[in-house]
Amino acid sequence: MTQLYFVSQNDDSILWANRKLRALGFDDNQIELYRTPNNPQASLNSFLHSYWFRYGFAGLAVGLILSALLYAILPSAFLATVGWGFFIPIAVLIIGLATWEGSFIGVQKSFQTVQRLSSALTKGYEVVGVDIEERDIAAVISAMDDRNDIKLL
């Protein structure tokens, strides 16, 4: 899922965009409306779809792949000599570090998004955000092109 944010200084345009997104089939869990200069509040839905969670999960997958690769590379005679006591802590360390690093990348991306939102809100813009699948992006952007004062953030 991707998060798209549309901004406008016109209150009617943002409400129109909100109605248009609902007409396109998006529900309340996918649409967020920001109309105050406060930082956006995190919800469980935004946490599960956040970059932090997705990149942390990707880091976990990379760590598992690297651990399996390490197991495949190590000769069986070496594992028989040293035992599993060597491989398991190394694998856990690789998985942990990859997850940690993936989470850091996700935190940076989330921070950049919050910074853009905060900047737009403090400049007087109102924002409507939508969690959207990759295949629906073109349809939503073309639907929002009906109004000239709505811009993609």
C-alpha positions as a printed Julia matrix, in Angstrom:
153×3 Matrix{Float64}:
   0.0     0.0     0.0
   1.03    3.55   -0.7
  -0.1     6.72    0.99
  -1.09    9.63   -1.23
  -1.76   13.1     0.14
  -3.7    15.82   -1.66
  -3.5    19.44   -0.49
  -5.53   22.57   -1.08
  -6.08   25.91    0.61
  -9.75   25.72   -0.28
 -11.87   23.95    2.32
 -14.55   23.04   -0.23
 -11.97   21.36   -2.47
 -10.67   19.15    0.33
 -14.2    18.14    1.29
 -14.91   17.46   -2.39
 -11.77   15.28   -2.56
 -12.89   13.43    0.56
 -16.32   12.73   -1.0
 -14.71   11.76   -4.32
 -12.43    9.23   -2.6
 -15.44    7.71   -0.83
 -17.28    7.55   -4.16
 -14.3     5.68   -5.62
 -14.82    2.99   -2.98
 -12.35    3.92   -0.24
 -13.6     3.57    3.33
 -12.95    5.52    6.54
  -9.95    3.37    7.48
  -8.18    4.37    4.26
  -8.96    8.11    4.27
  -7.53   10.66    6.69
  -8.52   14.32    6.71
  -6.14   16.86    8.26
  -7.66   20.27    8.86
  -5.58   21.63   11.74
  -1.95   22.76   11.98
  -1.17   19.96   14.45
   1.05   17.05   13.52
  -0.93   14.06   12.28
  -1.76   11.6    15.03
  -0.64    8.02   14.57
  -3.33    5.38   14.63
  -3.09    1.59   14.61
  -4.0     1.57   10.92
  -1.28    4.05   10.03
   1.22    2.08   12.13
   0.46   -1.18   10.33
   0.74    0.51    6.94
   3.65    2.76    7.9
   7.03    2.67    6.31
   8.59    1.73    9.64
   6.64   -1.51    9.84
   7.08   -2.4     6.16
  10.81   -1.75    6.07
  11.32   -3.55    9.39
   9.54   -6.56    7.95
  11.67   -6.35    4.79
  14.77   -6.22    7.01
  13.58   -9.35    8.79
  13.19  -11.13    5.44
  16.68  -10.02    4.35
  18.11  -11.26    7.65
  16.46  -14.65    7.22
  17.8   -14.93    3.68
  21.32  -13.97    4.8
  21.19  -16.51    7.63
  20.09  -19.25    5.23
  22.9   -18.22    2.89
  25.41  -18.42    5.73
  24.16  -21.9     6.59
  24.49  -22.96    2.95
  28.01  -21.54    2.66
  29.41  -23.07    5.84
  30.81  -26.55    5.25
  28.99  -29.32    7.09
  32.31  -30.49    8.62
  32.72  -27.05   10.2
  29.2   -27.15   11.67
  29.83  -30.68   12.95
  33.05  -29.54   14.63
  31.81  -26.28   16.12
  28.17  -27.3    16.54
  24.93  -25.38   16.27
  26.02  -23.22   19.18
  28.08  -21.18   16.72
  25.53  -20.81   13.94
  22.41  -19.91   15.96
  23.79  -16.77   17.7
  25.33  -15.57   14.43
  22.01  -16.1    12.61
  20.07  -14.29   15.35
  22.56  -11.41   15.18
  22.23  -11.15   11.39
  18.42  -11.23   11.57
  18.34   -8.67   14.37
  20.71   -6.24   12.66
  18.89   -6.47    9.32
  15.53   -5.84   11.03
  17.03   -2.96   13.01
  18.49   -1.36    9.89
  15.27   -1.82    7.9
  13.31   -0.18   10.69
  15.67    2.81   10.7
  15.11    3.31    6.98
  11.35    3.14    7.56
  11.51    5.65   10.4
  13.35    8.1     8.15
  10.73    7.76    5.41
   7.87    8.18    7.91
   9.57   11.26    9.36
   9.89   12.8     5.91
   6.17   12.25    5.29
   5.22   13.81    8.63
   7.51   16.76    7.9
   5.83   17.37    4.52
   2.38   17.14    6.11
   3.31   19.45    8.98
   4.81   21.97    6.58
   1.68   21.99    4.4
  -0.61   22.32    7.43
   1.35   25.21    8.92
   1.24   27.02    5.56
  -2.56   26.93    5.74
  -3.22   24.0     3.46
  -5.72   21.32    4.3
  -4.79   17.74    3.49
  -6.67   14.58    2.64
  -4.67   11.35    2.67
  -5.56    7.94    1.34
  -3.98    4.49    1.74
  -4.09    3.05   -1.74
  -2.95    0.01   -3.7
  -0.37    0.58   -6.44
  -2.84   -0.39   -9.16
  -5.33    2.35   -8.14
  -2.93    5.31   -8.12
  -3.53    6.44  -11.72
  -7.32    6.32  -11.32
  -7.27    8.38   -8.12
  -4.87   10.99   -9.52
  -6.96   11.37  -12.68
 -10.13   11.74  -10.55
  -8.47   14.5    -8.51
  -7.41   16.34  -11.67
 -11.01   17.56  -12.03
 -10.2    20.37   -9.59
  -7.33   22.74  -10.33
  -6.7    23.77   -6.73
  -5.98   20.24   -5.44
  -2.36   19.2    -5.69
  -0.54   15.98   -4.92
   1.81   16.43   -1.95
